[in-house]
Amino acid sequence: MKLLTLFLVLPLLTFAQYDYEPSATHPFGLPNPDAPKELMDFAPLIGECNCISETRNQDQTWAKPVKMIWRFKYIMNGMAIQDETMKEDNTYSGSIRQFIPDSTRWYVHYYSAKFPTTVLPAWEGTKNEEGKIVLYRERKAPNGMDGYYRLTFYEIDNNGFKWVGEWVDKTESVVFPTWKIDCSNGKINEGDTMEQEKVRNASKAFSAAFIAQDFDKMANLYTSDAKLIPLGVPIVEGRQAIRARWEKGKDTKILSHSMDASEITIIGDTAYDYGYYNGRSQKGTEAISDWKGKYVVVWKKINGSWKMYIDIWNRLVD
């Protein structure tokens, strides 16, 4: 019996060890909480982007732009990042990106299907104060001048980014770009990290509307068929009924409100989060009341925006 139990439990323990690997639920993986905080430098890039790649010809003119997909994902159980490019001209490449705390730098090892090698070239660098990720590798210019080949990710946001590869001298006063990739507004598939942030922002928007007693905005943060499940009363169904339910409290001024998610899980166009909420309110001239509780929310992604489908909460007794 003990042996049977071991066989049943061991697969579950093994799975739990790799919770941050890419999976059907999280196709781009998840960041491991034990990873260096700098892992999040690349968080906005996680997912897939449609991009345009341009390289210089030998006569120094720019070649015809090539369409490509650039994909980033977490690997090694969420401790590092891998990316790969798939170009329309059938050339493919990729990198393994690791941040090493002892040297406080990123190290990036590059590989290519067109130019396979037994030793992978490596770049190193950091994210600077301007929000750019800048990486260097020593390389001489054709005339023998010492310098670097510098790679820069810039104009990074949740919709995409830009990238440029350029030779620079040691002082970085001489700059000669040889490769540029534009992925701005190209995001076609986002990683869970970005979707989780959108859920957090939707929660913050709800709190702000609650404090402002903007009942229309509160109602619009729910789906049209949403369910409100407060403690001790029947389920409130539908956006308009939910609006009316919240408006019943208009005589109570909400002084503060926040939701602190313990976990946010994204499953396609559905998500759930749970955690604790707290707030402060005052009704008329009564004493100010502080309160807190726990909640569970099921979200649905409607036309690109996360909205509450099921909202459950109950207060904690002091």
N, C-alpha and C positions, 0 to 999 in steps of 0.2 A: 504493500500500500504506500509506504514511504517513497519507494522507487517510482511508482506511478505518479505520485504527487510531484516529485522532482521533474519528471518529464513534462508534466502539464505546466508547471510554473516557469521552468527554464526558458521556453520561448518568449514568455511575457517579459522576463527580466532582460533577455537579449534585446528584444524590441525597444524596451525602455531606455537602453543604453544609447540608442541611435535616434532619439526623438527629433533631432534637428537636421537629419538627412533629407534630401529631396524625396518626396513621396507623392502618391496620387492626391492626397489632401493638400500638401504643400510642395508643388512642383519645383520650386526654386529653393527649397530648404528653409531653415530658420536660423537666426543668429543664436549661438550658444551663449547663455548668460555668463559662462566662465571664460569666454573669449576676451581678448583685449578690447577696451572700449573703442579703440580706433577702427575696429571692424566695421563700425557704423559709418565710416567715411564713405564707403561704397554702397550704403543702404539705398539711396535714391536710384542707383543704377540696377538694382536687383530686378530681374524680369527680362523682357525682350523689347528691343527698339528697332524700328525701321530706320535705316541710316543711308547716307550717301557718302561713298568713299572716293577720294581723288588723290592720285599720286603724280609725281613729276616724271616726265619723260627724260631721256638722256640729253635732249636738246634744251632742257629746262622749261619747256612748256608743260602745262597741266594736261594729263591724259583725260580721256572721256570719263565722266563720273560713272561709278558702278554702284548699283543698289546692293544692300547687304542687310542682314539681321545680326544684331549684336546681343548676345544672351549672357547674363550674369546670374550666378547661383551660389548659395552657400554649400561648402563641401567639408569633408572631414568632421562630420557631425557638428557643423556650424562653427568651426574654428577658423576657417579660411574661405577664400572666394575663388571660384573658377569662372573664366569667361571664354566664350568662343564666338568667332565670326564666321558667318556663312555668306559668301559673296556670290553674286549673280554670274560671275565669270568662272565659277567652280574652283576658286582658291579659298582655302579654309585655314584658320589659325586659332590660337587660344593662349591662355595664360593661367598660371597658378599664382594667386596673390596671398601672401602671408605677412602679417605685421609681427615683428619681433620686438617685444618690450625692452629687452636688454640694450638694443641699439636704437630704440625709439624710431624705427623706420619700417616702411613697407619694402618688401622684396618681391619682385615680380619676375617669374621665369616664363619665357615666351617660347612657343613651339609653332611649327607651320607644316602643313601637308605638302606644300610646294618645295620647301627647303628643309627636309628632315636633317637632324644633327644628333650626334651622340652626346654633346654637351649643350645644354640649353643656355642661351644668353640671358643675363639677369639685369634688371633695372632696380634702382632703389631710390626712395624719396619719401615725402610726407605730404600731408594736406596743409596748405599755408593759411595765413590769416584772411586772405581774400576768398577762401573757400575753394581754391583750385588744388587738385591733386597733381603734384609735379614729381616726375621720376627721371633719373639720370643713368646713363651708361657711358663710360669713357669711349671716345671714338675720335680718331684723327680725321681731319678734312682731306680731300684729295690732294691738296698741296702740302700735306704733312703737318699742318697746324694742329696743335693739341686742342682738344675740346670734348664736348659731350654730345650724345644724341639724347635730346630731351623730349619727354612725352608729357603732355598736359591735358588733363580733363578740366573743363571749365564751363561756365554757364550751366551748372548742374541744378536741376530742379526735378519735381515729381513727374514732369512730362518728357524729360530727355536731357541731353547734354551735348557738348561739342568736345572734340579731341583733335590735337595737332601733334605731329612728330616733326622735330626740327633740329638741325645741327646748330650748336652754339659754341662760341669759344669759351675759354676758361672764365672770362669775366662776364659772360652772357651779354656782351655789348654787340657782338656779331651774331645775327640770327638768320638762319636760312631754312624755311619750312620745306619739307619734301613730301609730306603726307598729311592730309586733313580729312576728318570724318565728321559729318554733321548728323547728329541724332536728335536735334532739338524738335520738340513736339512729336517725337517719333514713338513714344511708349505705346506698345500694343498689348503688353501683358505684364502687369505689375506683380511684384513680390508681395508676400503677406505683410511685410513690415510697413509698406506704404498704405495698404488697406487697413491695417490696424490703426495707423495714425489718423486715417479718415474717420474711423469709428470714434476714436477719442475726440476728434474735432466736432463730430455730430453731437456727442455727449456734452461737450462744452457749450455748443450752440443752444442745446436744450436748457442747460443751467442759466445761461444768459437771458434767454427768453422767459424762463420761469421767474427770475428776479425782476425783469422788466414788466411782468404780467402781460406779455405779448401772446395772447392765447391763439391767435391765428398762426403765428410762427411756431408755437409749440405743437399745434395740431398738424402742421405741415411737415413736422419731423417724424410723423407716424405714416405708415402705409394706409391706403384708403380702407383696407380691411383689417386694421390693427386690433389687437385685444389688450385691454388694460385690466390687470388682475391685482387690485389692491386687497389688503387683508380685510376679511370680515364682511365683504359686500359682493354682490353678483358681478360677473365679468362685464366690463363695458366694451362694446363692440362697435367698430367703425370710427372714422376720423371725426365726424361731427359730434357723435356722442362723447368721444374722448375730450373734444374741445369744451363741451358743456360741463363735463365732469371737472376739468381744471378750473373753469370759470367760477364754479361754486365757491372757490377759495379766494375770490377777488378782494374780500374785506380783510384778508391777512396779508401783510406786507412781508415779502421774502427778502431778507437782508443779505443772505448768502446761500449758495447751494453749489455742491460739487459732487462728482462721481469719480471714485478711485477704483479703476478696474484691476482686479486680481489676475484676470486672464481674458484675452481676446482671441478667439479662434475663428479663422476664415475657412469656409468650405464652399468654394465657388462663389455664387451670388448670395449665399446665406452666411451669416456669422452669428456668434453668440458671445456675450461677455457677462461676467459676474464680478461682484465686488461689494464695496461699501460706499454709502453716500452719507453726507452730513450737511447740515444747514442751520440757519438761524432765522427766526421770524418773529413778528410782533402783530398782534391783533388789537387795533384801536389803541387804547391807553394801557392795555395789559402789559405785564412784564415781558421782556424779551425771552423767547424760548429757544434753547439749543437742542437739536435733535440729530439722531444718526440712525442708520439702519443698513440692511443688506439688500441686494437687488440681483435680478437676472434679466437680461434683455436679449431677445432674438431679433436680429437685424435682417433686412432684405435689401439688396442693391437694386434700386429702381432708377433707370436711365442714368447710371453712373454715380448716383448718390445713395448713401446708406441711410435707411429709414427704419424706425422701430416697428416691428411686427407684433411682438409679444413683450409686454412690460410688466414685470412682477417685482414687488418690493414689500418689505415689512420693517417696522421700526425695531430697534434694539432697546431693551429696558436698561436704564442706567444702573 
